[in-house]
Structure formats: C-alpha cells, structure tokens
Amino acid sequence: MDAAGLRQEFEKQIKDADSKIEAAEKQLKGLQEYRLKLQGGMETLELLDPKEETSTPPETPAPPAE
C-alpha cells in the first residue's frame, strides 16, 4: 500500500474512532445521570425512613439508693 492509501485508511480509522468516542461519551453521560437519580432515590428513602446509627437504647439512670 502506498503512502496515499495509508493516509486515506488512517483518516477513515480516525473518523471511526471519533464516532465511537462520541457514542461512548453519550453513554457515559447517560449512566452518570442514571446514577445521580439513584442517589436521589436513596436520599429520599433515607429521609422517609432514617437508619439509626446507634441501635443501643439509652440507659435509664439507676434509682437513688436510700
């Protein structure tokens, strides 16, 4: 293959790579938006039903000794 043929093939491959990159960036953006929505859903659930970080009940003071 001569230099002109190689140049043409490389240009074709560059265009192909650019279109694949563009598609991947669109997919990445969509997945990031989906992840953000899921995080928002988790925050909403937390507001509606908060998890207790300390599950031990508070201690009741002992009655005073007489």
PQR file with spaces between the fields and no chain letter, atoms N, CA, C, O and H, PARSE charges and radii, in Angstrom:
ATOM       1  N    MET     1       0.851   -1.172    0.000 -0.4000 1.5000
ATOM       2  CA   MET     1       0.000    0.000    0.000 -0.0000 2.0000
ATOM       3  C    MET     1       0.899    1.239    0.000  0.5500 1.7000
ATOM       4  O    MET     1       1.887    1.302    0.732 -0.5500 1.4000
ATOM       5  N    ASP     2       0.550    2.200   -0.814 -0.4000 1.5000
ATOM       6  CA   ASP     2       1.360    3.410   -0.901 -0.0000 2.0000
ATOM       7  C    ASP     2       0.978    4.406    0.196  0.5500 1.7000
ATOM       8  O    ASP     2       0.019    4.186    0.937 -0.5500 1.4000
ATOM       9  H    ASP     2      -0.252    2.149   -1.409  0.4000 1.0000
ATOM      10  N    ALA     3       1.720    5.480    0.292 -0.4000 1.5000
ATOM      11  CA   ALA     3       1.507    6.477    1.352 -0.0000 2.0000
ATOM      12  C    ALA     3       0.114    7.110    1.270  0.5500 1.7000
ATOM      13  O    ALA     3      -0.511    7.355    2.303 -0.5500 1.4000
ATOM      14  H    ALA     3       2.499    5.659   -0.309  0.4000 1.0000
ATOM      15  N    ALA     4      -0.369    7.372    0.082 -0.4000 1.5000
ATOM      16  CA   ALA     4      -1.695    7.981   -0.073 -0.0000 2.0000
ATOM      17  C    ALA     4      -2.785    7.022    0.402  0.5500 1.7000
ATOM      18  O    ALA     4      -3.758    7.430    1.035 -0.5500 1.4000
ATOM      19  H    ALA     4       0.138    7.172   -0.757  0.4000 1.0000
ATOM      20  N    GLY     5      -2.604    5.764    0.089 -0.4000 1.5000
ATOM      21  CA   GLY     5      -3.580    4.754    0.531 -0.0000 2.0000
ATOM      22  C    GLY     5      -3.577    4.609    2.047  0.5500 1.7000
ATOM      23  O    GLY     5      -4.634    4.490    2.668 -0.5500 1.4000
ATOM      24  H    GLY     5      -1.814    5.433   -0.425  0.4000 1.0000
ATOM      25  N    LEU     6      -2.392    4.619    2.635 -0.4000 1.5000
ATOM      26  CA   LEU     6      -2.285    4.537    4.095 -0.0000 2.0000
ATOM      27  C    LEU     6      -2.913    5.760    4.758  0.5500 1.7000
ATOM      28  O    LEU     6      -3.615    5.641    5.763 -0.5500 1.4000
ATOM      29  H    LEU     6      -1.534    4.716    2.131  0.4000 1.0000
ATOM      30  N    ARG     7      -2.653    6.934    4.186 -0.4000 1.5000
ATOM      31  CA   ARG     7      -3.223    8.168    4.734 -0.0000 2.0000
ATOM      32  C    ARG     7      -4.760    8.092    4.721  0.5500 1.7000
ATOM      33  O    ARG     7      -5.418    8.458    5.695 -0.5500 1.4000
ATOM      34  H    ARG     7      -2.083    7.030    3.370  0.4000 1.0000
ATOM      35  N    GLN     8      -5.309    7.613    3.610 -0.4000 1.5000
ATOM      36  CA   GLN     8      -6.763    7.504    3.488 -0.0000 2.0000
ATOM      37  C    GLN     8      -7.319    6.504    4.512  0.5500 1.7000
ATOM      38  O    GLN     8      -8.349    6.753    5.138 -0.5500 1.4000
ATOM      39  H    GLN     8      -4.774    7.316    2.819  0.4000 1.0000
ATOM      40  N    GLU     9      -6.637    5.393    4.669 -0.4000 1.5000
ATOM      41  CA   GLU     9      -7.080    4.382    5.643 -0.0000 2.0000
ATOM      42  C    GLU     9      -7.005    4.927    7.068  0.5500 1.7000
ATOM      43  O    GLU     9      -7.921    4.706    7.861 -0.5500 1.4000
ATOM      44  H    GLU     9      -5.801    5.191    4.160  0.4000 1.0000
ATOM      45  N    PHE    10      -5.935    5.631    7.399 -0.4000 1.5000
ATOM      46  CA   PHE    10      -5.802    6.210    8.735 -0.0000 2.0000
ATOM      47  C    PHE    10      -6.887    7.250    8.996  0.5500 1.7000
ATOM      48  O    PHE    10      -7.449    7.305   10.090 -0.5500 1.4000
ATOM      49  H    PHE    10      -5.192    5.811    6.755  0.4000 1.0000
ATOM      50  N    GLU    11      -7.180    8.069    7.997 -0.4000 1.5000
ATOM      51  CA   GLU    11      -8.243    9.072    8.165 -0.0000 2.0000
ATOM      52  C    GLU    11      -9.586    8.404    8.418  0.5500 1.7000
ATOM      53  O    GLU    11     -10.377    8.868    9.240 -0.5500 1.4000
ATOM      54  H    GLU    11      -6.724    8.024    7.108  0.4000 1.0000
ATOM      55  N    LYS    12      -9.835    7.314    7.707 -0.4000 1.5000
ATOM      56  CA   LYS    12     -11.077    6.547    7.908 -0.0000 2.0000
ATOM      57  C    LYS    12     -11.129    5.989    9.335  0.5500 1.7000
ATOM      58  O    LYS    12     -12.167    6.061    9.993 -0.5500 1.4000
ATOM      59  H    LYS    12      -9.193    6.937    7.040  0.4000 1.0000
ATOM      60  N    GLN    13     -10.018    5.440    9.807 -0.4000 1.5000
ATOM      61  CA   GLN    13      -9.965    4.878   11.151 -0.0000 2.0000
ATOM      62  C    GLN    13     -10.108    5.962   12.220  0.5500 1.7000
ATOM      63  O    GLN    13     -10.708    5.723   13.268 -0.5500 1.4000
ATOM      64  H    GLN    13      -9.175    5.382    9.272  0.4000 1.0000
ATOM      65  N    ILE    14      -9.561    7.148   11.961 -0.4000 1.5000
ATOM      66  CA   ILE    14      -9.699    8.259   12.910 -0.0000 2.0000
ATOM      67  C    ILE    14     -11.167    8.674   13.020  0.5500 1.7000
ATOM      68  O    ILE    14     -11.667    8.896   14.123 -0.5500 1.4000
ATOM      69  H    ILE    14      -9.073    7.342   11.110  0.4000 1.0000
ATOM      70  N    LYS    15     -11.867    8.780   11.872 -0.4000 1.5000
ATOM      71  CA   LYS    15     -13.288    9.125   11.885 -0.0000 2.0000
ATOM      72  C    LYS    15     -14.085    8.078   12.652  0.5500 1.7000
ATOM      73  O    LYS    15     -14.976    8.401   13.437 -0.5500 1.4000
ATOM      74  H    LYS    15     -11.461    8.599   10.976  0.4000 1.0000
ATOM      75  N    ASP    16     -13.744    6.815   12.406 -0.4000 1.5000
ATOM      76  CA   ASP    16     -14.433    5.723   13.102 -0.0000 2.0000
ATOM      77  C    ASP    16     -14.192    5.807   14.612  0.5500 1.7000
ATOM      78  O    ASP    16     -15.122    5.647   15.403 -0.5500 1.4000
ATOM      79  H    ASP    16     -13.020    6.552   11.768  0.4000 1.0000
ATOM      80  N    ALA    17     -12.958    6.054   15.001 -0.4000 1.5000
ATOM      81  CA   ALA    17     -12.630    6.174   16.427 -0.0000 2.0000
ATOM      82  C    ALA    17     -13.348    7.368   17.043  0.5500 1.7000
ATOM      83  O    ALA    17     -13.847    7.279   18.165 -0.5500 1.4000
ATOM      84  H    ALA    17     -12.203    6.183   14.359  0.4000 1.0000
ATOM      85  N    ASP    18     -13.405    8.497   16.312 -0.4000 1.5000
ATOM      86  CA   ASP    18     -14.102    9.681   16.822 -0.0000 2.0000
ATOM      87  C    ASP    18     -15.586    9.402   17.052  0.5500 1.7000
ATOM      88  O    ASP    18     -16.154    9.835   18.055 -0.5500 1.4000
ATOM      89  H    ASP    18     -13.000    8.569   15.401  0.4000 1.0000
ATOM      90  N    SER    19     -16.207    8.685   16.130 -0.4000 1.5000
ATOM      91  CA   SER    19     -17.634    8.394   16.300 -0.0000 2.0000
ATOM      92  C    SER    19     -17.857    7.435   17.470  0.5500 1.7000
ATOM      93  O    SER    19     -18.845    7.566   18.193 -0.5500 1.4000
ATOM      94  H    SER    19     -15.745    8.333   15.315  0.4000 1.0000
ATOM      95  N    LYS    20     -16.954    6.477   17.662 -0.4000 1.5000
ATOM      96  CA   LYS    20     -17.069    5.562   18.801 -0.0000 2.0000
ATOM      97  C    LYS    20     -16.863    6.309   20.118  0.5500 1.7000
ATOM      98  O    LYS    20     -17.547    6.027   21.102 -0.5500 1.4000
ATOM      99  H    LYS    20     -16.152    6.371   17.074  0.4000 1.0000
ATOM     100  N    ILE    21     -15.933    7.252   20.143 -0.4000 1.5000
ATOM     101  CA   ILE    21     -15.693    8.057   21.349 -0.0000 2.0000
ATOM     102  C    ILE    21     -16.928    8.885   21.675  0.5500 1.7000
ATOM     103  O    ILE    21     -17.330    8.979   22.834 -0.5500 1.4000
ATOM     104  H    ILE    21     -15.378    7.481   19.344  0.4000 1.0000
ATOM     105  N    GLU    22     -17.529    9.487   20.650 -0.4000 1.5000
ATOM     106  CA   GLU    22     -18.726   10.299   20.856 -0.0000 2.0000
ATOM     107  C    GLU    22     -19.869    9.454   21.427  0.5500 1.7000
ATOM     108  O    GLU    22     -20.566    9.884   22.346 -0.5500 1.4000
ATOM     109  H    GLU    22     -17.202    9.411   19.708  0.4000 1.0000
ATOM     110  N    ALA    23     -20.053    8.258   20.881 -0.4000 1.5000
ATOM     111  CA   ALA    23     -21.095    7.367   21.381 -0.0000 2.0000
ATOM     112  C    ALA    23     -20.816    6.953   22.825  0.5500 1.7000
ATOM     113  O    ALA    23     -21.732    6.900   23.646 -0.5500 1.4000
ATOM     114  H    ALA    23     -19.486    7.909   20.134  0.4000 1.0000
ATOM     115  N    ALA    24     -19.570    6.665   23.129 -0.4000 1.5000
ATOM     116  CA   ALA    24     -19.205    6.260   24.489 -0.0000 2.0000
ATOM     117  C    ALA    24     -19.410    7.409   25.471  0.5500 1.7000
ATOM     118  O    ALA    24     -19.851    7.188   26.599 -0.5500 1.4000
ATOM     119  H    ALA    24     -18.826    6.708   22.462  0.4000 1.0000
ATOM     120  N    GLU    25     -19.095    8.636   25.052 -0.4000 1.5000
ATOM     121  CA   GLU    25     -19.308    9.792   25.925 -0.0000 2.0000
ATOM     122  C    GLU    25     -20.789   10.010   26.195  0.5500 1.7000
ATOM     123  O    GLU    25     -21.168   10.366   27.311 -0.5500 1.4000
ATOM     124  H    GLU    25     -18.738    8.817   24.136  0.4000 1.0000
ATOM     125  N    LYS    26     -21.630    9.802   25.189 -0.4000 1.5000
ATOM     126  CA   LYS    26     -23.080    9.925   25.385 -0.0000 2.0000
ATOM     127  C    LYS    26     -23.572    8.867   26.360  0.5500 1.7000
ATOM     128  O    LYS    26     -24.381    9.154   27.243 -0.5500 1.4000
ATOM     129  H    LYS    26     -21.322    9.513   24.282  0.4000 1.0000
ATOM     130  N    GLN    27     -23.082    7.646   26.196 -0.4000 1.5000
ATOM     131  CA   GLN    27     -23.480    6.562   27.098 -0.0000 2.0000
ATOM     132  C    GLN    27     -23.006    6.843   28.523  0.5500 1.7000
ATOM     133  O    GLN    27     -23.741    6.603   29.481 -0.5500 1.4000
ATOM     134  H    GLN    27     -22.425    7.413   25.479  0.4000 1.0000
ATOM     135  N    LEU    28     -21.785    7.348   28.663 -0.4000 1.5000
ATOM     136  CA   LEU    28     -21.246    7.683   29.976 -0.0000 2.0000
ATOM     137  C    LEU    28     -22.100    8.757   30.642  0.5500 1.7000
ATOM     138  O    LEU    28     -22.421    8.653   31.826 -0.5500 1.4000
ATOM     139  H    LEU    28     -21.188    7.542   27.884  0.4000 1.0000
ATOM     140  N    LYS    29     -22.465    9.784   29.887 -0.4000 1.5000
ATOM     141  CA   LYS    29     -23.285   10.851   30.436 -0.0000 2.0000
ATOM     142  C    LYS    29     -24.643   10.309   30.893  0.5500 1.7000
ATOM     143  O    LYS    29     -25.142   10.689   31.952 -0.5500 1.4000
ATOM     144  H    LYS    29     -22.203    9.868   28.925  0.4000 1.0000
ATOM     145  N    GLY    30     -25.230    9.431   30.102 -0.4000 1.5000
ATOM     146  CA   GLY    30     -26.500    8.821   30.470 -0.0000 2.0000
ATOM     147  C    GLY    30     -26.382    8.001   31.743  0.5500 1.7000
ATOM     148  O    GLY    30     -27.258    8.060   32.607 -0.5500 1.4000
ATOM     149  H    GLY    30     -24.825    9.122   29.241  0.4000 1.0000
ATOM     150  N    LEU    31     -25.313    7.241   31.862 -0.4000 1.5000
ATOM     151  CA   LEU    31     -25.102    6.424   33.057 -0.0000 2.0000
ATOM     152  C    LEU    31     -24.851    7.289   34.288  0.5500 1.7000
ATOM     153  O    LEU    31     -25.291    6.954   35.388 -0.5500 1.4000
ATOM     154  H    LEU    31     -24.602    7.193   31.161  0.4000 1.0000
ATOM     155  N    GLN    32     -24.141    8.407   34.101 -0.4000 1.5000
ATOM     156  CA   GLN    32     -23.909    9.317   35.231 -0.0000 2.0000
ATOM     157  C    GLN    32     -25.223    9.936   35.697  0.5500 1.7000
ATOM     158  O    GLN    32     -25.446   10.078   36.899 -0.5500 1.4000
ATOM     159  H    GLN    32     -23.784    8.679   33.208  0.4000 1.0000
ATOM     160  N    GLU    33     -26.094   10.305   34.760 -0.4000 1.5000
ATOM     161  CA   GLU    33     -27.401   10.859   35.124 -0.0000 2.0000
ATOM     162  C    GLU    33     -28.243    9.813   35.840  0.5500 1.7000
ATOM     163  O    GLU    33     -28.925   10.125   36.817 -0.5500 1.4000
ATOM     164  H    GLU    33     -25.913   10.190   33.783  0.4000 1.0000
ATOM     165  N    TYR    34     -28.199    8.569   35.359 -0.4000 1.5000
ATOM     166  CA   TYR    34     -28.935    7.474   35.994 -0.0000 2.0000
ATOM     167  C    TYR    34     -28.441    7.245   37.423  0.5500 1.7000
ATOM     168  O    TYR    34     -29.239    7.048   38.340 -0.5500 1.4000
ATOM     169  H    TYR    34     -27.644    8.316   34.566  0.4000 1.0000
ATOM     170  N    ARG    35     -27.134    7.274   37.601 -0.4000 1.5000
ATOM     171  CA   ARG    35     -26.540    7.098   38.931 -0.0000 2.0000
ATOM     172  C    ARG    35     -26.985    8.217   39.867  0.5500 1.7000
ATOM     173  O    ARG    35     -27.280    7.976   41.038 -0.5500 1.4000
ATOM     174  H    ARG    35     -26.486    7.434   36.856  0.4000 1.0000
ATOM     175  N    LEU    36     -27.031    9.440   39.348 -0.4000 1.5000
ATOM     176  CA   LEU    36     -27.463   10.580   40.148 -0.0000 2.0000
ATOM     177  C    LEU    36     -28.919   10.413   40.585  0.5500 1.7000
ATOM     178  O    LEU    36     -29.271   10.732   41.720 -0.5500 1.4000
ATOM     179  H    LEU    36     -26.791    9.636   38.397  0.4000 1.0000
ATOM     180  N    LYS    37     -29.757    9.914   39.685 -0.4000 1.5000
ATOM     181  CA   LYS    37     -31.161    9.669   40.032 -0.0000 2.0000
ATOM     182  C    LYS    37     -31.272    8.596   41.119  0.5500 1.7000
ATOM     183  O    LYS    37     -32.084    8.713   42.037 -0.5500 1.4000
ATOM     184  H    LYS    37     -29.470    9.655   38.763  0.4000 1.0000
ATOM     185  N    LEU    38     -30.458    7.564   41.006 -0.4000 1.5000
ATOM     186  CA   LEU    38     -30.466    6.512   42.024 -0.0000 2.0000
ATOM     187  C    LEU    38     -30.031    7.059   43.384  0.5500 1.7000
ATOM     188  O    LEU    38     -30.605    6.707   44.414 -0.5500 1.4000
ATOM     189  H    LEU    38     -29.798    7.469   40.261  0.4000 1.0000
ATOM     190  N    GLN    39     -29.015    7.921   43.378 -0.4000 1.5000
ATOM     191  CA   GLN    39     -28.566    8.529   44.627 -0.0000 2.0000
ATOM     192  C    GLN    39     -29.677    9.391   45.231  0.5500 1.7000
ATOM     193  O    GLN    39     -29.883    9.388   46.445 -0.5500 1.4000
ATOM     194  H    GLN    39     -28.549    8.207   42.541  0.4000 1.0000
ATOM     195  N    GLY    40     -30.383   10.121   44.384 -0.4000 1.5000
ATOM     196  CA   GLY    40     -31.503   10.927   44.867 -0.0000 2.0000
ATOM     197  C    GLY    40     -32.590   10.053   45.478  0.5500 1.7000
ATOM     198  O    GLY    40     -33.188   10.408   46.493 -0.5500 1.4000
ATOM     199  H    GLY    40     -30.216   10.124   43.398  0.4000 1.0000
ATOM     200  N    GLY    41     -32.835    8.924   44.861 -0.4000 1.5000
ATOM     201  CA   GLY    41     -33.804    7.980   45.409 -0.0000 2.0000
ATOM     202  C    GLY    41     -33.365    7.452   46.766  0.5500 1.7000
ATOM     203  O    GLY    41     -34.182    7.311   47.676 -0.5500 1.4000
ATOM     204  H    GLY    41     -32.349    8.634   44.036  0.4000 1.0000
ATOM     205  N    MET    42     -32.082    7.162   46.901 -0.4000 1.5000
ATOM     206  CA   MET    42     -31.567    6.685   48.187 -0.0000 2.0000
ATOM     207  C    MET    42     -31.698    7.765   49.257  0.5500 1.7000
ATOM     208  O    MET    42     -32.052    7.470   50.399 -0.5500 1.4000
ATOM     209  H    MET    42     -31.418    7.276   46.162  0.4000 1.0000
ATOM     210  N    GLU    43     -31.411    9.019   48.889 -0.4000 1.5000
ATOM     211  CA   GLU    43     -31.550   10.115   49.851 -0.0000 2.0000
ATOM     212  C    GLU    43     -33.007   10.294   50.264  0.5500 1.7000
ATOM     213  O    GLU    43     -33.290   10.572   51.430 -0.5500 1.4000
ATOM     214  H    GLU    43     -31.124    9.259   47.962  0.4000 1.0000
ATOM     215  N    THR    44     -33.931   10.138   49.323 -0.4000 1.5000
ATOM     216  CA   THR    44     -35.358   10.242   49.639 -0.0000 2.0000
ATOM     217  C    THR    44     -35.765    9.146   50.603  0.5500 1.7000
ATOM     218  O    THR    44     -36.482    9.396   51.572 -0.5500 1.4000
ATOM     219  H    THR    44     -33.701    9.913   48.376  0.4000 1.0000
ATOM     220  N    LEU    45     -35.304    7.920   50.336 -0.4000 1.5000
ATOM     221  CA   LEU    45     -35.619    6.814   51.244 -0.0000 2.0000
ATOM     222  C    LEU    45     -35.057    7.078   52.638  0.5500 1.7000
ATOM     223  O    LEU    45     -35.705    6.772   53.638 -0.5500 1.4000
ATOM     224  H    LEU    45     -34.721    7.717   49.549  0.4000 1.0000
ATOM     225  N    GLU    46     -33.869    7.639   52.703 -0.4000 1.5000
ATOM     226  CA   GLU    46     -33.248    7.938   53.992 -0.0000 2.0000
ATOM     227  C    GLU    46     -34.068    8.977   54.751  0.5500 1.7000
ATOM     228  O    GLU    46     -34.211    8.886   55.971 -0.5500 1.4000
ATOM     229  H    GLU    46     -33.342    7.888   51.890  0.4000 1.0000
ATOM     230  N    LEU    47     -34.603    9.959   54.039 -0.4000 1.5000
ATOM     231  CA   LEU    47     -35.430   10.980   54.693 -0.0000 2.0000
ATOM     232  C    LEU    47     -36.746   10.382   55.187  0.5500 1.7000
ATOM     233  O    LEU    47     -37.240   10.758   56.250 -0.5500 1.4000
ATOM     234  H    LEU    47     -34.486   10.033   53.048  0.4000 1.0000
ATOM     235  N    LEU    48     -37.308    9.459   54.422 -0.4000 1.5000
ATOM     236  CA   LEU    48     -38.578    8.846   54.814 -0.0000 2.0000
ATOM     237  C    LEU    48     -38.410    7.816   55.920  0.5500 1.7000
ATOM     238  O    LEU    48     -39.293    7.666   56.765 -0.5500 1.4000
ATOM     239  H    LEU    48     -36.907    9.154   53.559  0.4000 1.0000
ATOM     240  N    ASP    49     -37.314    7.120   55.924 -0.4000 1.5000
ATOM     241  CA   ASP    49     -37.072    6.059   56.902 -0.0000 2.0000
ATOM     242  C    ASP    49     -35.610    6.087   57.313  0.5500 1.7000
ATOM     243  O    ASP    49     -34.817    5.278   56.832 -0.5500 1.4000
ATOM     244  H    ASP    49     -36.597    7.242   55.238  0.4000 1.0000
ATOM     245  N    PRO    50     -35.239    7.013   58.202 -0.5600 1.5000
ATOM     246  CA   PRO    50     -33.814    7.141   58.559  0.2800 2.0000
ATOM     247  C    PRO    50     -33.298    5.907   59.293  0.5500 1.7000
ATOM     248  O    PRO    50     -33.994    5.302   60.109 -0.5500 1.4000
ATOM     249  N    LYS    51     -32.072    5.563   58.979 -0.4000 1.5000
ATOM     250  CA   LYS    51     -31.405    4.462   59.673 -0.0000 2.0000
ATOM     251  C    LYS    51     -30.895    4.987   61.006  0.5500 1.7000
ATOM     252  O    LYS    51     -30.428    6.122   61.105 -0.5500 1.4000
ATOM     253  H    LYS    51     -31.507    6.054   58.316  0.4000 1.0000
ATOM     254  N    GLU    52     -30.992    4.144   62.030 -0.4000 1.5000
ATOM     255  CA   GLU    52     -30.424    4.537   63.311 -0.0000 2.0000
ATOM     256  C    GLU    52     -28.961    4.134   63.302  0.5500 1.7000
ATOM     257  O    GLU    52     -28.622    2.973   63.072 -0.5500 1.4000
ATOM     258  H    GLU    52     -31.372    3.222   61.949  0.4000 1.0000
ATOM     259  N    GLU    53     -28.097    5.114   63.556 -0.4000 1.5000
ATOM     260  CA   GLU    53     -26.671    4.805   63.539 -0.0000 2.0000
ATOM     261  C    GLU    53     -26.252    4.103   64.817  0.5500 1.7000
ATOM     262  O    GLU    53     -25.357    3.258   64.800 -0.5500 1.4000
ATOM     263  H    GLU    53     -28.373    6.057   63.743  0.4000 1.0000
ATOM     264  N    THR    54     -26.890    4.447   65.919 -0.4000 1.5000
ATOM     265  CA   THR    54     -26.621    3.742   67.169 -0.0000 2.0000
ATOM     266  C    THR    54     -27.905    3.042   67.563  0.5500 1.7000
ATOM     267  O    THR    54     -28.899    3.688   67.894 -0.5500 1.4000
ATOM     268  H    THR    54     -27.617    5.133   65.933  0.4000 1.0000
ATOM     269  N    SER    55     -27.882    1.741   67.527 -0.4000 1.5000
ATOM     270  CA   SER    55     -29.092    0.982   67.791 -0.0000 2.0000
ATOM     271  C    SER    55     -29.231    0.607   69.262  0.5500 1.7000
ATOM     272  O    SER    55     -30.180   -0.091   69.619 -0.5500 1.4000
ATOM     273  H    SER    55     -27.075    1.216   67.258  0.4000 1.0000
ATOM     274  N    THR    56     -28.322    1.043   70.125 -0.4000 1.5000
ATOM     275  CA   THR    56     -28.439    0.724   71.544 -0.0000 2.0000
ATOM     276  C    THR    56     -29.379    1.730   72.196  0.5500 1.7000
ATOM     277  O    THR    56     -29.236    2.933   71.980 -0.5500 1.4000
ATOM     278  H    THR    56     -27.550    1.610   69.835  0.4000 1.0000
ATOM     279  N    PRO    57     -30.335    1.260   72.987 -0.5600 1.5000
ATOM     280  CA   PRO    57     -31.262    2.186   73.641  0.2800 2.0000
ATOM     281  C    PRO    57     -30.543    2.991   74.718  0.5500 1.7000
ATOM     282  O    PRO    57     -29.555    2.523   75.286 -0.5500 1.4000
ATOM     283  N    PRO    58     -31.028    4.193   75.002 -0.5600 1.5000
ATOM     284  CA   PRO    58     -30.381    4.988   76.051  0.2800 2.0000
ATOM     285  C    PRO    58     -30.532    4.310   77.405  0.5500 1.7000
ATOM     286  O    PRO    58     -31.559    3.696   77.694 -0.5500 1.4000
ATOM     287  N    GLU    59     -29.511    4.425   78.218 -0.4000 1.5000
ATOM     288  CA   GLU    59     -29.541    3.787   79.520 -0.0000 2.0000
ATOM     289  C    GLU    59     -30.426    4.607   80.468  0.5500 1.7000
ATOM     290  O    GLU    59     -30.386    5.837   80.481 -0.5500 1.4000
ATOM     291  H    GLU    59     -28.676    4.923   77.983  0.4000 1.0000
ATOM     292  N    THR    60     -31.224    3.881   81.259 -0.4000 1.5000
ATOM     293  CA   THR    60     -32.046    4.561   82.256 -0.0000 2.0000
ATOM     294  C    THR    60     -31.222    4.701   83.528  0.5500 1.7000
ATOM     295  O    THR    60     -30.525    3.766   83.922 -0.5500 1.4000
ATOM     296  H    THR    60     -31.256    2.881   81.249  0.4000 1.0000
ATOM     297  N    PRO    61     -31.297    5.858   84.171 -0.5600 1.5000
ATOM     298  CA   PRO    61     -30.495    6.028   85.399  0.2800 2.0000
ATOM     299  C    PRO    61     -31.007    5.110   86.507  0.5500 1.7000
ATOM     300  O    PRO    61     -32.203    4.842   86.617 -0.5500 1.4000
ATOM     301  N    ALA    62     -30.081    4.646   87.308 -0.4000 1.5000
ATOM     302  CA   ALA    62     -30.443    3.785   88.443 -0.0000 2.0000
ATOM     303  C    ALA    62     -31.154    4.614   89.491  0.5500 1.7000
ATOM     304  O    ALA    62     -30.819    5.783   89.686 -0.5500 1.4000
ATOM     305  H    ALA    62     -29.109    4.864   87.219  0.4000 1.0000
ATOM     306  N    PRO    63     -32.133    4.030   90.171 -0.5600 1.5000
ATOM     307  CA   PRO    63     -32.819    4.774   91.221  0.2800 2.0000
ATOM     308  C    PRO    63     -31.837    5.123   92.348  0.5500 1.7000
ATOM     309  O    PRO    63     -30.927    4.353   92.656 -0.5500 1.4000
ATOM     310  N    PRO    64     -32.041    6.294   92.952 -0.5600 1.5000
ATOM     311  CA   PRO    64     -31.109    6.669   94.025  0.2800 2.0000
ATOM     312  C    PRO    64     -31.226    5.701   95.216  0.5500 1.7000
ATOM     313  O    PRO    64     -32.318    5.262   95.577 -0.5500 1.4000
ATOM     314  N    ALA    65     -30.088    5.393   95.799 -0.4000 1.5000
ATOM     315  CA   ALA    65     -30.060    4.492   96.940 -0.0000 2.0000
ATOM     316  C    ALA    65     -30.431    5.292   98.198  0.5500 1.7000
ATOM     317  O    ALA    65     -29.953    6.409   98.396 -0.5500 1.4000
ATOM     318  H    ALA    65     -29.201    5.750   95.505  0.4000 1.0000
ATOM     319  N    GLU    66     -31.279    4.712   99.031 -0.4000 1.5000
ATOM     320  CA   GLU    66     -31.697    5.421  100.257 -0.0000 2.0000
ATOM     321  C    GLU    66     -30.966    4.959  101.457  0.5500 1.7000
ATOM     322  O    GLU    66     -31.206    5.458  102.557 -0.5500 1.4000
ATOM     323  H    GLU    66     -31.667    3.805   98.869  0.4000 1.0000
